[in-house]
Amino acid sequence: MVSDLKVAVLGVGMMGSYHATTLSSLVRGATVTVVNDFSAERAAEVAAATGARVVDDPFAAIADPDVDAVVIATPGAAHEAQVLACLDRGIPVLCEKPLTTSIDTAYAVVKAEAALGRSLIQVGFMRRFDAEYAALRELIAKGGLGDPLLVHCTHRNPDVPPHFNSEMMIRDSVVHEVDVIRFLLDEEITSVQVTRGRPTPSAPEGVSDPMMVTFTTEGGRIATDEIFVRTGVAYEVRTEVVGSQGSAFIGLDQNMLVKSTDGRWGGSITPGFVERFGQAYVTELQRWVAAATEGTIDGPGAWDGYAAVAVCEAGVEAVLTGETVAVQMGPRP
Ligand SMILES: NC(=O)c1ccc[n+]([C@@H]2O[C@H](COP(=O)([O-])OP(=O)(O)OC[C@H]3O[C@@H](n4cnc5c(N)ncnc54)[C@H](O)[C@@H]3O)[C@@H](O)[C@H]2O)c1
């Protein structure tokens, strides 16, 4: 009998505690054996809920003999050192986005994994595990839309904390569309342009919310993303792909339950990302556990994490300068 994959979860704040609970309650073949967080209280709480043991130091957690694989859900600035420590130990790691917080460090991680000759790093772009995105990619890959020419994305949040500025809108929200566009079109993004619109009245001083982001790809395709994070409405994430032989749209079914009652027609929209992508997180973890048990990954890898960092870096420069900014990426090792 194969024993469960023993997983350490580093950083058990909002995302890490969600992953730890999902792993211990909904995912087959995994046991959360170790949790770590800078907040001892937080770690103790999640350890009690999952039956794990608290290890105070993140690197001691990675080195723990009772750990076969690691989920990293610490803030982005901590990722580089923690991912490299997993590579040093030769164990699989699911690292939440961003892979790291700079192009140079992300590329260094890509090269360190390549030098090892094994795919051990998976990055937490969970939309690839959402049934609608997967179906859309398959449709495109099979030629169902002819040549895909345009991708239109919409990313609306009901609200965000006041410190969530224009740069964070690119790095924390648009980053998901960056990965979606690369996933759907299977090619790299080469330039980014950002148009800062008239701000909604609830946007803090100096924050451009909404913004329109326009990407071009190496194949000359165009993708757009409306990013609007203080709509006051709900969590609305939609994607349309327009090809030479038709178009396809996702994000209506799961976002909206449309009903006719009481002489009215309409429905409710998912309030947040957990309601919209809850199943995608479960599928992401289930497939990662199955792959990690075999010592590998099954999903977006270090290169995808690096590409997203590079595109977002260009995106932030585009916000600040108003220019169209070329994405700078090194060769794939
Ligand atoms: N894929 C997604 O949909 C998604 C959604 C939200 C957040 N995230 C990502 O998940 C990560 C965590 O985000 P969050 O919203 O859960 O943040 P959070 O602040 O709620 O949690 C982070 C936790 O990490 C702890 N911590 C900080 N530095 C640490 C370190 N060096 N070692 C150990 N613990 C440390 C903090 O005490 C905190 O409890 C970020 O990288 C974020 O971008 C991904």
The ligand as a Tripos MOL2 file, in Angstrom:
@<TRIPOS>MOLECULE
LIG
   44    48     1     0     0
SMALL
NO_CHARGES

@<TRIPOS>ATOM
      1 N1         -3.8420   31.6390   -6.5060 N.am      1 LIG1
      2 C1         -4.6520   32.5000   -5.9540 C.2       1 LIG1
      3 O1         -5.8000   32.6070   -6.3580 O.2       1 LIG1
      4 C2         -4.2020   33.3430   -4.8030 C.ar      1 LIG1
      5 C3         -5.1390   34.0930   -4.0700 C.ar      1 LIG1
      6 C4         -4.6820   34.8380   -2.9800 C.ar      1 LIG1
      7 C5         -3.3350   34.8490   -2.6410 C.ar      1 LIG1
      8 N2         -2.4510   34.1340   -3.3880 N.ar      1 LIG1
      9 C6         -1.0150   34.1430   -3.0720 C.3       1 LIG1
     10 O2         -0.8170   33.3930   -1.8740 O.3       1 LIG1
     11 C7          0.2530   33.9470   -1.1240 C.3       1 LIG1
     12 C8         -0.2460   34.2870    0.2820 C.3       1 LIG1
     13 O3         -1.2900   35.2350    0.1740 O.3       1 LIG1
     14 P1         -2.3770   35.4270    1.3460 P.3       1 LIG1
     15 O4         -3.4270   36.2800    0.7830 O.co2     1 LIG1
     16 O5         -2.7300   34.1090    1.9230 O.co2     1 LIG1
     17 O6         -1.5260   36.2650    2.4290 O.3       1 LIG1
     18 P2         -1.7380   36.3030    3.9870 P.3       1 LIG1
     19 O7         -1.0590   37.5520    4.4530 O.co2     1 LIG1
     20 O8         -3.1640   36.0700    4.3670 O.co2     1 LIG1
     21 O9         -0.8960   35.0480    4.5440 O.3       1 LIG1
     22 C9          0.4920   34.9730    4.4950 C.3       1 LIG1
     23 C10         0.9550   34.2530    5.7740 C.3       1 LIG1
     24 O10         2.3610   34.0070    5.6710 O.3       1 LIG1
     25 C11         2.9820   34.3030    6.9380 C.3       1 LIG1
     26 N3          4.3850   34.6340    6.6270 N.ar      1 LIG1
     27 C12         4.8920   35.8080    6.1750 C.ar      1 LIG1
     28 N4          6.1990   35.6730    5.8600 N.ar      1 LIG1
     29 C13         6.5130   34.3810    6.1350 C.ar      1 LIG1
     30 C14         7.7080   33.6110    6.0100 C.ar      1 LIG1
     31 N5          8.8380   34.1630    5.4920 N.pl3     1 LIG1
     32 N6          7.6800   32.3110    6.3740 N.ar      1 LIG1
     33 C15         6.5580   31.7600    6.9060 C.ar      1 LIG1
     34 N7          5.3730   32.4330    7.0290 N.ar      1 LIG1
     35 C16         5.3630   33.7160    6.6440 C.ar      1 LIG1
     36 C17         2.1520   35.4380    7.5100 C.3       1 LIG1
     37 O11         2.2640   35.4750    8.9310 O.3       1 LIG1
     38 C18         0.7320   35.0740    7.0360 C.3       1 LIG1
     39 O12         0.0350   34.2860    7.9860 O.3       1 LIG1
     40 C19         0.7620   35.1630   -1.9170 C.3       1 LIG1
     41 O13         1.8490   34.7890   -2.6980 O.3       1 LIG1
     42 C20        -0.4420   35.5210   -2.7930 C.3       1 LIG1
     43 O14        -0.0660   36.1620   -3.9930 O.3       1 LIG1
     44 C21        -2.8720   33.3850   -4.4420 C.ar      1 LIG1
@<TRIPOS>BOND
     1     1     2 1
     2     2     3 2
     3     2     4 1
     4     4     5 ar
     5     4    44 ar
     6     5     6 ar
     7     6     7 ar
     8     7     8 ar
     9     8     9 1
    10     8    44 ar
    11     9    10 1
    12     9    42 1
    13    10    11 1
    14    11    12 1
    15    11    40 1
    16    12    13 1
    17    13    14 1
    18    14    15 2
    19    14    16 1
    20    14    17 1
    21    17    18 1
    22    18    19 2
    23    18    20 1
    24    18    21 1
    25    21    22 1
    26    22    23 1
    27    23    24 1
    28    23    38 1
    29    24    25 1
    30    25    26 1
    31    25    36 1
    32    26    27 ar
    33    26    35 ar
    34    27    28 ar
    35    28    29 ar
    36    29    30 ar
    37    29    35 ar
    38    30    31 1
    39    30    32 ar
    40    32    33 ar
    41    33    34 ar
    42    34    35 ar
    43    36    37 1
    44    36    38 1
    45    38    39 1
    46    40    41 1
    47    40    42 1
    48    42    43 1
@<TRIPOS>SUBSTRUCTURE
     1 LIG1         1 GROUP 0 **** ****
